[in-house]
């Protein structure tokens, strides 16, 4: 667990926290997923500086949102998600910010609310965020989310989807270290 070196925790403490997290989550009646890996436990513990109770609470909120929005069993090779991913509407950029945070970009002018459901759009976002968060550098340094509205028209805007994305980022994606709207459509 070398990625935990910067936290200055003894491996016994880390192992104990992981075990506590998994025990709490698998013993909870509200947990959706019962098979929690050590990597998942570490990801949520990292996000809450190894405070087990706060990490469990975050995990429970995360699972509730995923269940409510249909964000399980995501298969990027099946339509319509495959086509959604090919639009480039949401992407994780190959570069990082000065502090090492990954950068995610949602390009609003590529969104057409009449041609894709919220579930498919959210699945595309979650699939890519899940992939990005497998990287320990992203877990440590976080992720910057940019909502780029430049070049957008009113027909690209979807208020309900924007609210769902913000909720998803606030509750589910515990590693978002900042977000920014590049250009406000209503200015």
N, C-alpha and C positions, 0 to 999 in steps of 0.2 A: 504494500500500500504506500509506495513511495510518493504518490500524489498528495498524501496527507502530511508530508514532511513540514510544509509551511505552517501547519496548525500546531506544531510542537506537541503532539499527543503521542503517548506511548501506544504501541500497537495493541497492548492488552486493553487499554481504554477504548481504542477504536473498535476492537473486536467485541467488547462488552456493549458498546453503544449500538453496534450493528445487530447484535443478538437481541437487545432490548427492543429496538425498532421493529424487527421482524416478529418478535413475540407479541408486541402490542398490536401490530397490524393484522396478524393472522388470528389473534384472539378476539378481535373486534368484530361485532356483528354487522357493522356498517361497511366493512371493507368489501369491495367488489372482487378484487383479485386476491387470491389466497397464496399463490406461489410468488413470493417476493424474493428476488435475487439479492445477493450481497451488493452488487453494483447499483441496484435501485435504491437500496437502503443508504448506501454511501452518498448517492446523488442527493437524496432528500436531507440527510444529516448534514452534508456539506452546506446546503442552502440555508440551514438554520444553525450553523456553527456548532453542530453536534449536540444541540439541545433536543433530546429524544422526544419530549412531549410536543414541542413546537414542530418538529419534523413529522411526527405522526399526524398531527392536525393538518399540516400542509398536504401530506399524502392523501388523507381522507378527502379533503376538498378537491384535490387533483382528480381523484377517482370519480367523485360525484359529477364533476363537470364532464369528464370523458364519457361517462355513462349517459348523462342527459343529452349530450350533443352527438352521440353516436360515433365516438372517436376510438373505437376498439376494432381490432381485426382489420387494420388498414392494409390494403394490398395495392401497392403503387403500379402493379402490372395490369390491373383490371380497369376497364372503362367504368365510369367516366373520370375516375381519378387520374388515370394515365394521361389523358388529354389535358386535364387541369394542371398537372405538373409541367407539361410541355409548354404551357403558355408563358412561363417565366414570370408570372404575376408575383410569386413569392419565391425568393431565393436567399440562400446563405452565401454571402460574398466570400471569395477566397482570401481576402485580406482581413486583418484585425485592427482594432483601434490601438492607440499608443499604450494602453494598459493591458493589452492582450485579449480583450473581449472580442468574441465573434460578432459579425455584423449581419443582421437579417434585414432584407429590404422587401416591403410590400409596395408594388407599383400599382396605384389605384387606377390609372388610365387603361390598364390591361384587364380590369374587372368589368364584367357585363352581368349585372344582377339578374337580368331576364334569361340568361342562358345557362346558369349554374346555380345549384342549391347552396345554401349556407353550409350544410353538412359536408359537401364535397370540397368546398373552399377551405373549411376548417380542417378537414382530413389532410389536405395538401400542406397546410401550414404545420400541423402537428407532426406529420410524417417527417418533414424536413427539420423541424426543431428537435424531434427525438433523435434524429441522426446526428445533428450538431452537438447535442448534449451527451453523446457517448464519448466525446473527446474530453479528457480530464482537464485540459487547458481551458476549455469553455466552461466546465463546471467550476473551476477555480476563479476565472476572470469574469465570467458572466457573458451576457449577450446584449448587444445594442439593437433595438428594433426601430427601423425607420419606416414610417408610413409616408410614402412619396405621393403627393397629390398633384405634382406639377403635370401640366398637360391634360388634367382630368376635366371632364364635363359633368354636368349634373347627372347625366345618365349613368355615369360610372359609380356614383355615390350610393352606398347602401348603409343607412344609419344602423339598422338592426345588426348587420354583419360587423360593423365597426365596434358596436357595443360588445358583441360576442368575442371579438378578437381582444379587446381591452380586458375583458373578464378573464379570458383564457390566459393572457399574459400575466395578469395580476395574481391569479390564484394557481394556475397550473404550471406555468413556466417560471419556476422560482429562481431562475438564473438570469432573468432579464435585468440588466444593470442600468438601463435607460431606454427611453423611447423618444422619438422626435417626429413631428409632422413637418415635412419639408416645405410644403406650401399649402396654406389653408384655402380651400375652395371658396369659402364664404367671405374672404377679405375684399 
